[in-house]
Amino acid sequence: MSNEQQLWFGLGYLAFMVVLLYLFKKNPPKKINWLYGYRTRRSMANKKVWHAANKYSLSKMFYWQVYCLPLPVIGCFLYPAHNLLVTLIIHTVALLAIIPATEIYLNKHFDKNGNPK
């Protein structure tokens, strides 16, 4: 894949993620389900925890998405031959970092049974 193709694919991927996050924000999961939303055993304890976990994780995803958007352009100058790979790795790490951050948030605000602290 050429450097220019990697740039456009990386930008397209991140733009798709922005659209996906926007749709999730406009249509958050209303009830606990296994289809979409932030799904961990802890987040599915009850509706209060479910809504808090989804709201918090979505806000963190938007936060990290803003920082990831310029990655393909920066990568085009720093690592032109591996721009797409670098973009995908950094974005994946950013998305995975949301899981422990959300679990820490849930630990601070809810007990093990899902009751507010």
N, CA, C and O atoms as a GROMACS GRO file, in nm:
protein
  468
    1MET      N    1   0.085  -0.117   0.000
    1MET     CA    2   0.000   0.000   0.000
    1MET      C    3   0.090   0.124   0.000
    1MET      O    4   0.186   0.131   0.077
    2SER      N    5   0.059   0.218  -0.085
    2SER     CA    6   0.142   0.338  -0.094
    2SER      C    7   0.123   0.426   0.029
    2SER      O    8   0.027   0.410   0.105
    3ASN      N    9   0.216   0.519   0.048
    3ASN     CA   10   0.209   0.610   0.163
    3ASN      C   11   0.080   0.692   0.161
    3ASN      O   12   0.018   0.714   0.264
    4GLU      N   13   0.042   0.737   0.042
    4GLU     CA   14  -0.080   0.818   0.030
    4GLU      C   15  -0.204   0.734   0.063
    4GLU      O   16  -0.296   0.782   0.129
    5GLN      N   17  -0.205   0.610   0.018
    5GLN     CA   18  -0.318   0.521   0.049
    5GLN      C   19  -0.327   0.496   0.200
    5GLN      O   20  -0.436   0.493   0.256
    6GLN      N   21  -0.212   0.478   0.264
    6GLN     CA   22  -0.211   0.457   0.408
    6GLN      C   23  -0.266   0.579   0.482
    6GLN      O   24  -0.340   0.565   0.579
    7LEU      N   25  -0.229   0.697   0.435
    7LEU     CA   26  -0.280   0.821   0.495
    7LEU      C   27  -0.432   0.827   0.485
    7LEU      O   28  -0.500   0.852   0.584
    8TRP      N   29  -0.484   0.804   0.365
    8TRP     CA   30  -0.629   0.814   0.345
    8TRP      C   31  -0.705   0.703   0.416
    8TRP      O   32  -0.814   0.726   0.468
    9PHE      N   33  -0.649   0.585   0.420
    9PHE     CA   34  -0.715   0.476   0.491
    9PHE      C   35  -0.718   0.504   0.641
    9PHE      O   36  -0.820   0.482   0.706
   10GLY      N   37  -0.607   0.554   0.695
   10GLY     CA   38  -0.602   0.589   0.837
   10GLY      C   39  -0.702   0.699   0.872
   10GLY      O   40  -0.772   0.690   0.973
   11LEU      N   41  -0.708   0.802   0.788
   11LEU     CA   42  -0.805   0.911   0.811
   11LEU      C   43  -0.948   0.860   0.798
   11LEU      O   44  -1.036   0.899   0.875
   12GLY      N   45  -0.971   0.774   0.700
   12GLY     CA   46  -1.105   0.717   0.682
   12GLY      C   47  -1.148   0.632   0.800
   12GLY      O   48  -1.262   0.638   0.845
   13TYR      N   49  -1.055   0.551   0.849
   13TYR     CA   50  -1.084   0.466   0.965
   13TYR      C   51  -1.120   0.552   1.086
   13TYR      O   52  -1.219   0.524   1.154
   14LEU      N   53  -1.042   0.655   1.114
   14LEU     CA   54  -1.068   0.740   1.229
   14LEU      C   55  -1.196   0.822   1.210
   14LEU      O   56  -1.268   0.847   1.307
   15ALA      N   57  -1.225   0.864   1.088
   15ALA     CA   58  -1.350   0.935   1.061
   15ALA      C   59  -1.469   0.842   1.083
   15ALA      O   60  -1.571   0.883   1.138
   16PHE      N   61  -1.456   0.718   1.041
   16PHE     CA   62  -1.561   0.618   1.066
   16PHE      C   63  -1.584   0.601   1.216
   16PHE      O   64  -1.698   0.588   1.260
   17MET      N   65  -1.477   0.599   1.293
   17MET     CA   66  -1.490   0.586   1.439
   17MET      C   67  -1.562   0.706   1.499
   17MET      O   68  -1.641   0.690   1.592
   18VAL      N   69  -1.536   0.825   1.448
   18VAL     CA   70  -1.605   0.945   1.496
   18VAL      C   71  -1.755   0.932   1.469
   18VAL      O   72  -1.837   0.962   1.556
   19VAL      N   73  -1.791   0.888   1.350
   19VAL     CA   74  -1.932   0.869   1.315
   19VAL      C   75  -1.995   0.763   1.406
   19VAL      O   76  -2.107   0.782   1.455
   20LEU      N   77  -1.925   0.654   1.428
   20LEU     CA   78  -1.975   0.548   1.515
   20LEU      C   79  -1.996   0.599   1.657
   20LEU      O   80  -2.099   0.570   1.718
   21LEU      N   81  -1.901   0.674   1.710
   21LEU     CA   82  -1.915   0.730   1.844
   21LEU      C   83  -2.031   0.829   1.851
   21LEU      O   84  -2.103   0.834   1.950
   22TYR      N   85  -2.049   0.907   1.746
   22TYR     CA   86  -2.161   1.001   1.742
   22TYR      C   87  -2.294   0.925   1.746
   22TYR      O   88  -2.386   0.964   1.818
   23LEU      N   89  -2.304   0.817   1.669
   23LEU     CA   90  -2.426   0.737   1.669
   23LEU      C   91  -2.451   0.674   1.806
   23LEU      O   92  -2.565   0.668   1.852
   24PHE      N   93  -2.345   0.626   1.870
   24PHE     CA   94  -2.360   0.569   2.005
   24PHE      C   95  -2.404   0.675   2.104
   24PHE      O   96  -2.484   0.648   2.194
   25LYS      N   97  -2.353   0.796   2.088
   25LYS     CA   98  -2.390   0.904   2.179
   25LYS      C   99  -2.537   0.943   2.159
   25LYS      O  100  -2.609   0.968   2.257
   26LYS      N  101  -2.582   0.948   2.034
   26LYS     CA  102  -2.721   0.984   2.005
   26LYS      C  103  -2.817   0.870   2.040
   26LYS      O  104  -2.934   0.895   2.072
   27ASN      N  105  -2.771   0.747   2.033
   27ASN     CA  106  -2.855   0.629   2.061
   27ASN      C  107  -2.787   0.539   2.163
   27ASN      O  108  -2.747   0.427   2.130
   28PRO      N  109  -2.773   0.585   2.288
   28PRO     CA  110  -2.707   0.500   2.388
   28PRO      C  111  -2.793   0.377   2.417
   28PRO      O  112  -2.915   0.380   2.400
   29PRO      N  113  -2.731   0.270   2.461
   29PRO     CA  114  -2.810   0.151   2.494
   29PRO      C  115  -2.904   0.182   2.611
   29PRO      O  116  -2.860   0.229   2.716
   30LYS      N  117  -3.031   0.156   2.593
   30LYS     CA  118  -3.130   0.190   2.695
   30LYS      C  119  -3.139   0.084   2.804
   30LYS      O  120  -3.164   0.116   2.920
   31LYS      N  121  -3.119  -0.041   2.766
   31LYS     CA  122  -3.121  -0.146   2.866
   31LYS      C  123  -2.999  -0.235   2.849
   31LYS      O  124  -2.934  -0.235   2.744
   32ILE      N  125  -2.970  -0.308   2.951
   32ILE     CA  126  -2.852  -0.395   2.951
   32ILE      C  127  -2.869  -0.499   2.840
   32ILE      O  128  -2.971  -0.567   2.831
   33ASN      N  129  -2.767  -0.509   2.755
   33ASN     CA  130  -2.772  -0.603   2.644
   33ASN      C  131  -2.632  -0.653   2.611
   33ASN      O  132  -2.533  -0.599   2.659
   34TRP      N  133  -2.626  -0.756   2.530
   34TRP     CA  134  -2.498  -0.812   2.487
   34TRP      C  135  -2.460  -0.767   2.346
   34TRP      O  136  -2.360  -0.812   2.291
   35LEU      N  137  -2.540  -0.677   2.288
   35LEU     CA  138  -2.514  -0.636   2.151
   35LEU      C  139  -2.416  -0.520   2.142
   35LEU      O  140  -2.315  -0.528   2.071
   36TYR      N  141  -2.445  -0.410   2.213
   36TYR     CA  142  -2.352  -0.298   2.208
   36TYR      C  143  -2.357  -0.219   2.337
   36TYR      O  144  -2.451  -0.229   2.416
   37GLY      N  145  -2.252  -0.140   2.356
   37GLY     CA  146  -2.235  -0.066   2.480
   37GLY      C  147  -2.112  -0.116   2.551
   37GLY      O  148  -2.043  -0.207   2.503
   38TYR      N  149  -2.083  -0.057   2.667
   38TYR     CA  150  -1.969  -0.101   2.747
   38TYR      C  151  -2.014  -0.223   2.826
   38TYR      O  152  -2.093  -0.211   2.920
   39ARG      N  153  -1.963  -0.342   2.790
   39ARG     CA  154  -2.011  -0.466   2.848
   39ARG      C  155  -1.902  -0.537   2.925
   39ARG      O  156  -1.813  -0.599   2.866
   40THR      N  157  -1.908  -0.528   3.056
   40THR     CA  158  -1.827  -0.610   3.143
   40THR      C  159  -1.921  -0.664   3.250
   40THR      O  160  -2.033  -0.615   3.266
   41ARG      N  161  -1.876  -0.764   3.323
   41ARG     CA  162  -1.960  -0.820   3.429
   41ARG      C  163  -2.000  -0.711   3.528
   41ARG      O  164  -2.114  -0.705   3.573
   42ARG      N  165  -1.906  -0.626   3.559
   42ARG     CA  166  -1.931  -0.518   3.656
   42ARG      C  167  -2.031  -0.416   3.602
   42ARG      O  168  -2.120  -0.373   3.675
   43SER      N  169  -2.018  -0.378   3.476
   43SER     CA  170  -2.106  -0.276   3.419
   43SER      C  171  -2.249  -0.326   3.400
   43SER      O  172  -2.342  -0.247   3.388
   44MET      N  173  -2.266  -0.457   3.398
   44MET     CA  174  -2.399  -0.513   3.376
   44MET      C  175  -2.468  -0.553   3.506
   44MET      O  176  -2.565  -0.628   3.504
   45ALA      N  177  -2.418  -0.503   3.619
   45ALA     CA  178  -2.475  -0.537   3.750
   45ALA      C  179  -2.620  -0.489   3.762
   45ALA      O  180  -2.706  -0.563   3.809
   46ASN      N  181  -2.646  -0.367   3.720
   46ASN     CA  182  -2.782  -0.313   3.721
   46ASN      C  183  -2.787  -0.194   3.626
   46ASN      O  184  -2.686  -0.155   3.567
   47LYS      N  185  -2.907  -0.135   3.611
   47LYS     CA  186  -2.924  -0.027   3.513
   47LYS      C  187  -2.843   0.098   3.548
   47LYS      O  188  -2.791   0.164   3.458
   48LYS      N  189  -2.831   0.131   3.678
   48LYS     CA  190  -2.755   0.250   3.717
   48LYS      C  191  -2.609   0.236   3.677
   48LYS      O  192  -2.550   0.328   3.620
   49VAL      N  193  -2.552   0.122   3.707
   49VAL     CA  194  -2.411   0.098   3.673
   49VAL      C  195  -2.396   0.094   3.520
   49VAL      O  196  -2.300   0.149   3.466
   50TRP      N  197  -2.490   0.031   3.452
   50TRP     CA  198  -2.488   0.022   3.306
   50TRP      C  199  -2.483   0.160   3.242
   50TRP      O  200  -2.400   0.187   3.156
   51HIS      N  201  -2.574   0.248   3.286
   51HIS     CA  202  -2.578   0.382   3.228
   51HIS      C  203  -2.452   0.462   3.263
   51HIS      O  204  -2.398   0.533   3.178
   52ALA      N  205  -2.405   0.452   3.387
   52ALA     CA  206  -2.285   0.525   3.427
   52ALA      C  207  -2.163   0.476   3.349
   52ALA      O  208  -2.084   0.557   3.302
   53ALA      N  209  -2.149   0.345   3.334
   53ALA     CA  210  -2.034   0.289   3.262
   53ALA      C  211  -2.036   0.330   3.115
   53ALA      O  212  -1.933   0.365   3.059
   54ASN      N  213  -2.153   0.326   3.053
   54ASN     CA  214  -2.163   0.363   2.912
   54ASN      C  215  -2.138   0.511   2.891
   54ASN      O  216  -2.070   0.550   2.796
   55LYS      N  217  -2.191   0.593   2.978
   55LYS     CA  218  -2.170   0.738   2.966
   55LYS      C  219  -2.022   0.773   2.985
   55LYS      O  220  -1.967   0.851   2.907
   56TYR      N  221  -1.960   0.716   3.087
   56TYR     CA  222  -1.819   0.746   3.114
   56TYR      C  223  -1.728   0.694   3.002
   56TYR      O  224  -1.641   0.766   2.954
   57SER      N  225  -1.748   0.569   2.961
   57SER     CA  226  -1.660   0.513   2.858
   57SER      C  227  -1.676   0.586   2.725
   57SER      O  228  -1.578   0.605   2.652
   58LEU      N  229  -1.796   0.628   2.693
   58LEU     CA  230  -1.818   0.703   2.569
   58LEU      C  231  -1.749   0.839   2.574
   58LEU      O  232  -1.692   0.884   2.475
   59SER      N  233  -1.754   0.904   2.690
   59SER     CA  234  -1.686   1.034   2.702
   59SER      C  235  -1.535   1.016   2.687
   59SER      O  236  -1.468   1.100   2.626
   60LYS      N  237  -1.481   0.909   2.743
   60LYS     CA  238  -1.337   0.882   2.729
   60LYS      C  239  -1.302   0.848   2.584
   60LYS      O  240  -1.196   0.887   2.535
   61MET      N  241  -1.390   0.775   2.517
   61MET     CA  242  -1.363   0.743   2.376
   61MET      C  243  -1.358   0.869   2.291
   61MET      O  244  -1.271   0.882   2.205
   62PHE      N  245  -1.450   0.962   2.314
   62PHE     CA  246  -1.447   1.090   2.241
   62PHE      C  247  -1.318   1.165   2.271
   62PHE      O  248  -1.256   1.221   2.181
   63TYR      N  249  -1.278   1.166   2.397
   63TYR     CA  250  -1.156   1.235   2.439
   63TYR      C  251  -1.036   1.179   2.363
   63TYR      O  252  -0.958   1.256   2.306
   64TRP      N  253  -1.021   1.047   2.362
   64TRP     CA  254  -0.906   0.986   2.295
   64TRP      C  255  -0.916   0.997   2.144
   64TRP      O  256  -0.814   1.005   2.075
   65GLN      N  257  -1.038   0.996   2.093
   65GLN     CA  258  -1.055   1.008   1.948
   65GLN      C  259  -1.002   1.141   1.897
   65GLN      O  260  -0.942   1.148   1.789
   66VAL      N  261  -1.024   1.246   1.973
   66VAL     CA  262  -0.974   1.379   1.934
   66VAL      C  263  -0.822   1.376   1.922
   66VAL      O  264  -0.765   1.435   1.830
   67TYR      N  265  -0.756   1.308   2.015
   67TYR     CA  266  -0.610   1.301   2.010
   67TYR      C  267  -0.560   1.206   1.901
   67TYR      O  268  -0.447   1.221   1.854
   68CYS      N  269  -0.640   1.110   1.862
   68CYS     CA  270  -0.598   1.015   1.759
   68CYS      C  271  -0.621   1.066   1.617
   68CYS      O  272  -0.557   1.017   1.524
   69LEU      N  273  -0.710   1.162   1.599
   69LEU     CA  274  -0.740   1.210   1.464
   69LEU      C  275  -0.618   1.258   1.385
   69LEU      O  276  -0.608   1.228   1.266
   70PRO      N  277  -0.524   1.331   1.446
   70PRO     CA  278  -0.408   1.375   1.367
   70PRO      C  279  -0.301   1.266   1.346
   70PRO      O  280  -0.201   1.291   1.279
   71LEU      N  281  -0.320   1.147   1.402
   71LEU     CA  282  -0.218   1.042   1.391
   71LEU      C  283  -0.177   1.010   1.248
   71LEU      O  284  -0.057   1.004   1.220
   72PRO      N  285  -0.269   0.989   1.155
   72PRO     CA  286  -0.225   0.956   1.018
   72PRO      C  287  -0.141   1.065   0.954
   72PRO      O  288  -0.047   1.036   0.879
   73VAL      N  289  -0.174   1.190   0.981
   73VAL     CA  290  -0.097   1.301   0.922
   73VAL      C  291   0.043   1.305   0.983
   73VAL      O  292   0.142   1.320   0.912
   74ILE      N  293   0.051   1.292   1.115
   74ILE     CA  294   0.182   1.291   1.182
   74ILE      C  295   0.262   1.169   1.138
   74ILE      O  296   0.381   1.180   1.108
   75GLY      N  297   0.194   1.053   1.133
   75GLY     CA  298   0.261   0.931   1.090
   75GLY      C  299   0.311   0.937   0.948
   75GLY      O  300   0.409   0.871   0.913
   76CYS      N  301   0.244   1.015   0.865
   76CYS     CA  302   0.285   1.030   0.725
   76CYS      C  303   0.425   1.092   0.716
   76CYS      O  304   0.500   1.062   0.623
   77PHE      N  305   0.458   1.177   0.812
   77PHE     CA  306   0.590   1.240   0.812
   77PHE      C  307   0.694   1.159   0.890
   77PHE      O  308   0.810   1.152   0.849
   78LEU      N  309   0.653   1.097   1.001
   78LEU     CA  310   0.748   1.024   1.084
   78LEU      C  311   0.774   0.881   1.036
   78LEU      O  312   0.888   0.837   1.031
   79TYR      N  313   0.667   0.810   1.002
   79TYR     CA  314   0.678   0.670   0.960
   79TYR      C  315   0.596   0.646   0.833
   79TYR      O  316   0.496   0.575   0.837
   80PRO      N  317   0.636   0.705   0.722
   80PRO     CA  318   0.552   0.696   0.602
   80PRO      C  319   0.525   0.552   0.555
   80PRO      O  320   0.417   0.523   0.505
   81ALA      N  321   0.622   0.464   0.570
   81ALA     CA  322   0.604   0.328   0.522
   81ALA      C  323   0.513   0.245   0.614
   81ALA      O  324   0.456   0.145   0.571
   82HIS      N  325   0.500   0.287   0.740
   82HIS     CA  326   0.421   0.211   0.838
   82HIS      C  327   0.313   0.297   0.902
   82HIS      O  328   0.270   0.270   1.014
   83ASN      N  329   0.270   0.399   0.832
   83ASN     CA  330   0.174   0.495   0.885
   83ASN      C  331   0.046   0.428   0.934
   83ASN      O  332   0.001   0.455   1.046
   84LEU      N  333  -0.013   0.343   0.853
   84LEU     CA  334  -0.139   0.280   0.889
   84LEU      C  335  -0.122   0.189   1.010
   84LEU      O  336  -0.206   0.189   1.101
   85LEU      N  337  -0.016   0.113   1.012
   85LEU     CA  338   0.010   0.023   1.125
   85LEU      C  339   0.026   0.101   1.255
   85LEU      O  340  -0.031   0.064   1.357
   86VAL      N  341   0.103   0.208   1.251
   86VAL     CA  342   0.124   0.292   1.369
   86VAL      C  343  -0.009   0.353   1.415
   86VAL      O  344  -0.038   0.354   1.535
   87THR      N  345  -0.088   0.402   1.322
   87THR     CA  346  -0.218   0.461   1.355
   87THR      C  347  -0.308   0.358   1.423
   87THR      O  348  -0.368   0.387   1.526
   88LEU      N  349  -0.317   0.239   1.366
   88LEU     CA  350  -0.404   0.135   1.422
   88LEU      C  351  -0.356   0.088   1.558
   88LEU      O  352  -0.438   0.065   1.647
   89ILE      N  353  -0.226   0.074   1.576
   89ILE     CA  354  -0.173   0.029   1.706
   89ILE      C  355  -0.201   0.133   1.814
   89ILE      O  356  -0.250   0.099   1.921
   90ILE      N  357  -0.170   0.258   1.786
   90ILE     CA  358  -0.192   0.363   1.887
   90ILE      C  359  -0.341   0.378   1.918
   90ILE      O  360  -0.378   0.394   2.034
   91HIS      N  361  -0.425   0.372   1.817
   91HIS     CA  362  -0.569   0.384   1.840
   91HIS      C  363  -0.622   0.265   1.919
   91HIS      O  364  -0.707   0.283   2.007
   92THR      N  365  -0.574   0.145   1.891
   92THR     CA  366  -0.616   0.027   1.966
   92THR      C  367  -0.574   0.037   2.112
   92THR      O  368  -0.652   0.004   2.201
   93VAL      N  369  -0.451   0.082   2.137
   93VAL     CA  370  -0.404   0.100   2.275
   93VAL      C  371  -0.491   0.203   2.348
   93VAL      O  372  -0.526   0.184   2.464
   94ALA      N  373  -0.524   0.312   2.279
   94ALA     CA  374  -0.609   0.415   2.339
   94ALA      C  375  -0.747   0.359   2.374
   94ALA      O  376  -0.801   0.388   2.480
   95LEU      N  377  -0.804   0.279   2.284
   95LEU     CA  378  -0.935   0.218   2.312
   95LEU      C  379  -0.928   0.118   2.426
   95LEU      O  380  -1.018   0.113   2.509
   96LEU      N  381  -0.822   0.039   2.430
   96LEU     CA  382  -0.808  -0.059   2.538
   96LEU      C  383  -0.785   0.008   2.673
   96LEU      O  384  -0.823  -0.046   2.776
   97ALA      N  385  -0.722   0.126   2.673
   97ALA     CA  386  -0.698   0.198   2.798
   97ALA      C  387  -0.828   0.246   2.862
   97ALA      O  388  -0.831   0.276   2.982
   98ILE      N  389  -0.934   0.252   2.784
   98ILE     CA  390  -1.063   0.295   2.837
   98ILE      C  391  -1.120   0.191   2.933
   98ILE      O  392  -1.192   0.227   3.026
   99ILE      N  393  -1.090   0.065   2.913
   99ILE     CA  394  -1.146  -0.041   2.998
   99ILE      C  395  -1.101  -0.025   3.143
   99ILE      O  396  -1.187  -0.017   3.231
  100PRO      N  397  -0.970  -0.021   3.173
  100PRO     CA  398  -0.933  -0.003   3.314
  100PRO      C  399  -0.978   0.132   3.370
  100PRO      O  400  -1.013   0.142   3.487
  101ALA      N  401  -0.978   0.236   3.287
  101ALA     CA  402  -1.023   0.368   3.334
  101ALA      C  403  -1.170   0.362   3.376
  101ALA      O  404  -1.207   0.419   3.478
  102THR      N  405  -1.252   0.294   3.298
  102THR     CA  406  -1.394   0.283   3.331
  102THR      C  407  -1.414   0.195   3.454
  102THR      O  408  -1.499   0.226   3.538
  103GLU      N  409  -1.338   0.089   3.467
  103GLU     CA  410  -1.351   0.003   3.585
  103GLU      C  411  -1.309   0.078   3.712
  103GLU      O  412  -1.370   0.060   3.817
  104ILE      N  413  -1.206   0.160   3.703
  104ILE     CA  414  -1.165   0.243   3.818
  104ILE      C  415  -1.277   0.340   3.853
  104ILE      O  416  -1.308   0.360   3.970
  105TYR      N  417  -1.337   0.400   3.752
  105TYR     CA  418  -1.450   0.492   3.774
  105TYR      C  419  -1.564   0.418   3.845
  105TYR      O  420  -1.623   0.470   3.940
  106LEU      N  421  -1.596   0.299   3.799
  106LEU     CA  422  -1.704   0.221   3.861
  106LEU      C  423  -1.669   0.184   4.005
  106LEU      O  424  -1.756   0.186   4.092
  107ASN      N  425  -1.543   0.149   4.031
  107ASN     CA  426  -1.501   0.116   4.168
  107ASN      C  427  -1.515   0.235   4.261
  107ASN      O  428  -1.548   0.218   4.378
  108LYS      N  429  -1.490   0.355   4.211
  108LYS     CA  430  -1.500   0.475   4.294
  108LYS      C  431  -1.645   0.511   4.323
  108LYS      O  432  -1.674   0.567   4.430
  109HIS      N  433  -1.736   0.481   4.231
  109HIS     CA  434  -1.874   0.528   4.244
  109HIS      C  435  -1.977   0.421   4.282
  109HIS      O  436  -2.089   0.454   4.320
  110PHE      N  437  -1.939   0.293   4.272
  110PHE     CA  438  -2.033   0.185   4.302
  110PHE      C  439  -1.963   0.077   4.382
  110PHE      O  440  -1.843   0.053   4.365
  111ASP      N  441  -2.039   0.009   4.471
  111ASP     CA  442  -1.981  -0.104   4.543
  111ASP      C  443  -1.988  -0.228   4.454
  111ASP      O  444  -2.032  -0.221   4.339
  112LYS      N  445  -1.946  -0.342   4.508
  112LYS     CA  446  -1.940  -0.466   4.429
  112LYS      C  447  -2.078  -0.513   4.382
  112LYS      O  448  -2.090  -0.582   4.281
  113ASN      N  449  -2.182  -0.474   4.456
  113ASN     CA  450  -2.319  -0.515   4.421
  113ASN      C  451  -2.388  -0.416   4.327
  113ASN      O  452  -2.502  -0.438   4.288
  114GLY      N  453  -2.320  -0.309   4.291
  114GLY     CA  454  -2.377  -0.211   4.200
  114GLY      C  455  -2.453  -0.099   4.268
  114GLY      O  456  -2.523  -0.021   4.203
  115ASN      N  457  -2.440  -0.090   4.401
  115ASN     CA  458  -2.507   0.018   4.475
  115ASN      C  459  -2.417   0.141   4.477
  115ASN      O  460  -2.296   0.128   4.493
  116PRO      N  461  -2.475   0.260   4.460
  116PRO     CA  462  -2.393   0.382   4.464
  116PRO      C  463  -2.324   0.398   4.599
  116PRO      O  464  -2.381   0.366   4.703
  117LYS      N  465  -2.200   0.447   4.597
  117LYS     CA  466  -2.125   0.470   4.722
  117LYS      C  467  -2.165   0.600   4.784
  117LYS      O  468  -2.113   0.637   4.889
   0.00000   0.00000   0.00000
